[in-house]
Amino acid sequence: MDHPRTATYLGLSAILALVALGGWGAFAYSLSLVHQQDHALREVLAQQERTLRGALAQQERLTAELGQIRADLTRSRQALERAQVDLIVARAEVEQLKAQQSQLPAGHQLQ
């Protein structure tokens, strides 16, 4: 009678061993998938960090360029204001010269 029970126990032990081996294999496979996903996510994160650093560097360059443009605009406005003042002064001088010319005798006037 021991023989059939022994065969049954051996069969069950073999089945349990195969199930355990399959479980460990599934665990190892899922662990490798987790590592692959982790690696892929780290690569995506690294790429995003590189993109962010590039965008920040570009923003700094553009901010500096904008500051230079604003400074140039301020200088241009000041130059325009000086030119407008010079134009007003020149017009006043022209009017003054016209007035002086009109007061000259007829033979001394310029054409």
C-alpha positions as CSV (number, residue, x, y, z in Angstrom):
1,M,0.0,0.0,0.0
2,D,2.9,2.3,0.5
3,H,3.7,2.2,-3.2
4,P,0.6,4.0,-4.5
5,R,0.8,6.7,-1.9
6,T,4.4,7.2,-2.5
7,A,3.7,7.6,-6.2
8,T,0.9,10.0,-5.5
9,Y,3.1,12.0,-3.2
10,L,5.9,12.0,-5.7
11,G,3.5,13.1,-8.4
12,L,2.1,15.9,-6.2
13,S,5.6,16.9,-5.2
14,A,6.6,17.1,-8.9
15,I,3.5,19.1,-9.8
16,L,4.1,21.5,-6.8
17,A,7.7,21.8,-7.8
18,L,6.7,22.7,-11.4
19,V,4.1,25.2,-10.2
20,A,6.7,26.7,-7.8
21,L,9.2,26.8,-10.7
22,G,6.6,28.4,-13.0
23,G,5.8,31.0,-10.2
24,W,9.4,31.9,-9.8
25,G,9.8,32.1,-13.6
26,A,6.7,34.4,-13.8
27,F,8.2,36.5,-10.9
28,A,11.5,36.8,-12.7
29,Y,9.8,37.7,-15.9
30,S,7.7,40.4,-14.3
31,L,10.8,41.7,-12.5
32,S,12.6,42.0,-15.8
33,L,9.7,43.9,-17.2
34,V,9.7,46.3,-14.2
35,H,13.4,46.9,-14.8
36,Q,12.8,47.5,-18.5
37,Q,10.0,50.0,-17.7
38,D,12.2,51.6,-15.1
39,H,15.0,52.0,-17.6
40,A,12.6,53.4,-20.2
41,L,11.1,55.9,-17.8
42,R,14.6,57.0,-16.7
43,E,15.5,57.6,-20.3
44,V,12.3,59.6,-20.8
45,L,13.0,61.6,-17.7
46,A,16.6,62.3,-18.7
47,Q,15.4,63.4,-22.2
48,Q,12.9,65.8,-20.6
49,E,15.5,67.2,-18.2
50,R,17.8,67.8,-21.2
51,T,14.9,69.5,-23.1
52,L,14.1,71.6,-20.0
53,R,17.7,72.7,-19.6
54,G,17.8,73.7,-23.2
55,A,14.6,75.6,-22.9
56,L,15.9,77.4,-19.8
57,A,19.2,78.3,-21.6
58,Q,17.2,79.6,-24.5
59,Q,15.0,81.6,-22.2
60,E,18.1,83.2,-20.6
61,R,19.5,84.1,-24.0
62,L,16.2,85.6,-25.1
63,T,15.9,87.5,-21.8
64,A,19.4,89.0,-22.3
65,E,18.5,89.8,-26.0
66,L,15.3,91.5,-24.9
67,G,17.3,93.6,-22.4
68,Q,19.6,94.7,-25.2
69,I,16.7,95.5,-27.5
70,R,15.1,97.6,-24.7
71,A,18.3,99.4,-24.1
72,D,18.6,100.1,-27.9
73,L,15.0,101.3,-28.0
74,T,15.7,103.7,-25.1
75,R,18.7,105.1,-26.9
76,S,16.8,105.4,-30.1
77,R,14.0,107.3,-28.3
78,Q,16.5,109.7,-26.8
79,A,18.1,110.3,-30.2
80,L,14.7,110.9,-31.7
81,E,13.8,113.4,-28.9
82,R,17.1,115.2,-29.5
83,A,16.5,115.3,-33.3
84,Q,13.0,116.7,-32.7
85,V,14.4,119.4,-30.5
86,D,17.1,120.2,-33.1
87,L,14.4,120.4,-35.8
88,I,12.4,122.8,-33.7
89,V,15.5,125.0,-33.2
90,A,16.3,124.8,-36.9
91,R,12.8,125.9,-37.9
92,A,13.0,128.8,-35.4
93,E,16.3,129.8,-36.9
94,V,14.9,129.6,-40.4
95,E,11.9,131.8,-39.4
96,Q,14.2,134.3,-37.7
97,L,16.4,134.4,-40.8
98,K,13.3,135.0,-43.0
99,A,12.2,137.8,-40.7
100,Q,15.7,139.4,-40.9
101,Q,15.7,139.0,-44.7
102,S,12.3,140.7,-45.0
103,Q,13.7,143.7,-43.1
104,L,16.6,144.1,-45.4
105,P,16.4,146.7,-48.2
106,A,15.2,145.3,-51.5
107,G,18.6,145.1,-53.2
108,H,20.2,143.2,-50.3
109,Q,17.8,140.3,-50.1
110,L,18.8,136.8,-51.0
111,Q,16.8,134.8,-53.5
